[in-house]
């Protein structure tokens, strides 16, 4: 199954993840979501929160930019361990899912995370 990247074009954190995907030559499904958080239903369905960037790679779902970058390096980088490294990320993603701010809290303006 292909990696799916949920993002917004103007979001600086999304741009960092896009650059990492390009650098590692990773093919992915590109899902551009609405600017306003409360309309990001696809993001919520996948991650339990409304912020971007979010990646879904098989059973691994990550929504923190640092975690996403580390995961991409671990799984797809030149020193990556490939599929066997995804187990630790699945455990981490399961523990953190839904722990972030949800719709309604601080949603006065569209944003990615800033």
C-alpha positions in Angstrom: 0.0 0.0 0.0 1.3 3.5 -0.8 2.1 6.2 1.7 -0.6 8.9 1.9 0.4 12.5 2.7 -2.3 14.9 4.0 -1.3 18.5 3.8 -1.9 22.1 2.8 0.1 23.9 0.1 1.0 27.0 2.2 1.9 25.2 5.5 5.6 25.5 6.4 5.6 22.2 8.3 4.0 20.4 5.3 6.7 21.9 3.0 9.4 20.3 5.2 7.7 16.9 4.9 7.2 17.4 1.1 10.9 18.1 0.8 11.8 15.0 2.7 9.5 12.9 0.5 11.2 14.4 -2.6 14.7 13.9 -1.1 14.1 10.2 -0.4 12.3 9.8 -3.7 9.2 8.3 -2.0 6.1 7.9 -4.1 2.9 8.9 -2.2 -0.8 9.7 -2.6 -1.1 13.4 -2.4 -4.1 14.6 -0.4 -4.5 18.4 -0.2 -7.0 19.2 2.6 -9.0 22.4 3.3 -7.3 25.4 4.9 -9.8 25.5 7.8 -9.2 22.8 10.4 -12.9 22.0 11.0 -13.3 21.0 7.4 -10.4 18.5 7.4 -12.7 15.5 7.8 -10.2 13.2 6.0 -7.4 14.1 8.4 -9.6 13.5 11.4 -10.8 10.1 10.1 -7.2 9.0 9.7 -5.5 10.5 12.7 -8.2 11.6 15.3 -7.2 15.3 15.0 -7.3 18.1 12.5 -3.7 19.3 12.1 -1.4 18.7 9.2 0.9 17.4 8.1 -0.2 13.8 8.5 1.2 10.6 6.9 -0.4 7.2 6.7 1.8 4.4 5.7 0.1 1.0 6.0 -0.9 0.9 9.7 1.4 3.7 10.8 -0.3 7.2 11.1 1.9 10.1 12.2 0.9 13.8 12.7 4.0 15.4 14.3 6.5 16.8 11.8 9.5 15.6 13.7 8.1 12.1 14.1 7.2 12.0 10.4 10.7 13.1 9.3 12.3 10.5 11.6 10.0 7.8 10.4 10.7 8.6 6.7 14.4 8.4 7.4 14.1 5.2 9.3 11.9 3.4 6.9 13.0 4.9 3.5 16.4 6.6 4.0 19.6 5.1 2.9 20.3 3.8 6.4 16.6 2.8 6.8 15.7 -0.6 8.0 12.7 -0.9 5.7 9.6 -2.7 6.7 11.0 -4.1 9.9 11.4 -0.6 11.4 7.6 0.1 11.1 6.8 -1.9 14.2 8.2 0.6 16.6 6.5 3.5 14.7 3.1 1.7 14.9 3.4 1.4 18.6 4.4 5.0 19.0 1.6 6.2 16.6 -1.0 4.2 18.5 0.0 5.7 21.9 -0.1 9.3 20.6 -3.2 9.2 18.4 -5.9 11.6 19.5 -3.7 13.4 22.1 -3.6 16.6 20.1 -6.0 19.6 20.0 -9.3 18.7 18.3 -11.7 20.8 16.3 -13.2 23.7 18.2 -10.2 24.6 20.3 -8.2 27.5 18.8 -10.0 27.2 15.4 -10.6 30.9 15.0 -8.5 31.0 11.8 -7.2 28.4 9.3 -3.8 27.0 10.1 -1.6 24.0 9.8 -0.2 24.0 13.3 0.9 27.6 13.8 
